[in-house]
Amino acid sequence: MPYIERKEKKIEVNEEGFLVNPEEWNREVAELLALEEEGIEILTDDHWAIINYIREYYLENNLAPMVRKVCKATGFQLRYIYELFPSGPAKGACKVAGLPKPDGCV
């Protein structure tokens, strides 16, 4: 399995960049995943609104929310979510949020 490293932090990811051990997730890990896997240099409050919603939904339901739910809960249009997470809400946002790859995510 590949690793992402920065300073003393070393996290294991799969071939697609998703965390192997989701229990290792925290804000620092999210920032590292955002930079190394998605090319996002700074996570803004809008990024965090999406990340936090996706994580909370996943922890309650054991699956990632549908994109419609993310848009409704955050008030963000889908186009804007793609600006924040260029690889998409399913792949990019879920990856940064420390979730496993969602079903149906190509």
Contacts in CASP RR format, 6 or more apart in sequence:
PFRMAT RR
TARGET T0000
AUTHOR 0000-0000-0000
METHOD contacts of the structure
MODEL  1
MPYIERKEKKIEVNEEGFLVNPEEWNREVAELLALEEEGIEILTDDHWAI
INYIREYYLENNLAPMVRKVCKATGFQLRYIYELFPSGPAKGACKVAGLP
KPDGCV
1 12 0 8 1.000
1 13 0 8 1.000
1 14 0 8 1.000
1 15 0 8 1.000
1 20 0 8 1.000
2 12 0 8 1.000
2 13 0 8 1.000
2 14 0 8 1.000
2 15 0 8 1.000
2 17 0 8 1.000
3 10 0 8 1.000
3 11 0 8 1.000
3 12 0 8 1.000
3 13 0 8 1.000
4 10 0 8 1.000
4 11 0 8 1.000
4 13 0 8 1.000
4 17 0 8 1.000
4 32 0 8 1.000
4 33 0 8 1.000
4 36 0 8 1.000
4 37 0 8 1.000
5 11 0 8 1.000
6 32 0 8 1.000
6 36 0 8 1.000
9 28 0 8 1.000
9 29 0 8 1.000
9 32 0 8 1.000
11 19 0 8 1.000
11 21 0 8 1.000
11 24 0 8 1.000
11 29 0 8 1.000
11 32 0 8 1.000
11 33 0 8 1.000
12 19 0 8 1.000
12 20 0 8 1.000
12 21 0 8 1.000
13 19 0 8 1.000
13 20 0 8 1.000
13 33 0 8 1.000
13 37 0 8 1.000
14 20 0 8 1.000
16 95 0 8 1.000
16 101 0 8 1.000
17 33 0 8 1.000
17 37 0 8 1.000
17 95 0 8 1.000
18 94 0 8 1.000
18 95 0 8 1.000
18 98 0 8 1.000
18 99 0 8 1.000
18 100 0 8 1.000
18 101 0 8 1.000
19 25 0 8 1.000
19 29 0 8 1.000
19 33 0 8 1.000
19 95 0 8 1.000
19 98 0 8 1.000
19 100 0 8 1.000
22 98 0 8 1.000
22 99 0 8 1.000
22 100 0 8 1.000
25 55 0 8 1.000
25 97 0 8 1.000
25 98 0 8 1.000
29 98 0 8 1.000
30 43 0 8 1.000
30 51 0 8 1.000
30 96 0 8 1.000
30 97 0 8 1.000
30 98 0 8 1.000
31 43 0 8 1.000
33 95 0 8 1.000
33 96 0 8 1.000
33 98 0 8 1.000
34 40 0 8 1.000
34 41 0 8 1.000
34 43 0 8 1.000
34 47 0 8 1.000
34 96 0 8 1.000
35 41 0 8 1.000
37 92 0 8 1.000
37 95 0 8 1.000
37 96 0 8 1.000
38 85 0 8 1.000
38 86 0 8 1.000
38 87 0 8 1.000
38 92 0 8 1.000
38 95 0 8 1.000
38 96 0 8 1.000
40 47 0 8 1.000
40 84 0 8 1.000
40 85 0 8 1.000
40 96 0 8 1.000
43 51 0 8 1.000
43 96 0 8 1.000
44 84 0 8 1.000
46 74 0 8 1.000
46 76 0 8 1.000
46 80 0 8 1.000
46 84 0 8 1.000
47 84 0 8 1.000
47 85 0 8 1.000
47 96 0 8 1.000
49 74 0 8 1.000
49 76 0 8 1.000
50 70 0 8 1.000
50 74 0 8 1.000
50 76 0 8 1.000
50 81 0 8 1.000
50 84 0 8 1.000
50 85 0 8 1.000
50 89 0 8 1.000
50 93 0 8 1.000
50 97 0 8 1.000
51 93 0 8 1.000
51 96 0 8 1.000
51 97 0 8 1.000
53 65 0 8 1.000
53 70 0 8 1.000
53 73 0 8 1.000
53 74 0 8 1.000
54 64 0 8 1.000
54 65 0 8 1.000
54 70 0 8 1.000
54 89 0 8 1.000
54 93 0 8 1.000
54 94 0 8 1.000
54 97 0 8 1.000
54 99 0 8 1.000
55 97 0 8 1.000
55 98 0 8 1.000
55 99 0 8 1.000
57 64 0 8 1.000
57 65 0 8 1.000
57 69 0 8 1.000
57 73 0 8 1.000
58 64 0 8 1.000
58 65 0 8 1.000
58 97 0 8 1.000
58 99 0 8 1.000
63 102 0 8 1.000
63 103 0 8 1.000
64 90 0 8 1.000
64 94 0 8 1.000
64 99 0 8 1.000
64 102 0 8 1.000
65 73 0 8 1.000
67 78 0 8 1.000
67 81 0 8 1.000
67 89 0 8 1.000
67 90 0 8 1.000
70 76 0 8 1.000
70 81 0 8 1.000
70 89 0 8 1.000
70 93 0 8 1.000
71 77 0 8 1.000
71 78 0 8 1.000
71 81 0 8 1.000
74 81 0 8 1.000
76 84 0 8 1.000
78 89 0 8 1.000
81 88 0 8 1.000
81 89 0 8 1.000
81 93 0 8 1.000
82 88 0 8 1.000
82 89 0 8 1.000
84 93 0 8 1.000
85 91 0 8 1.000
85 92 0 8 1.000
85 93 0 8 1.000
85 96 0 8 1.000
86 92 0 8 1.000
87 95 0 8 1.000
90 102 0 8 1.000
90 104 0 8 1.000
90 105 0 8 1.000
91 101 0 8 1.000
91 102 0 8 1.000
91 105 0 8 1.000
94 100 0 8 1.000
94 101 0 8 1.000
94 102 0 8 1.000
94 105 0 8 1.000
95 101 0 8 1.000
END
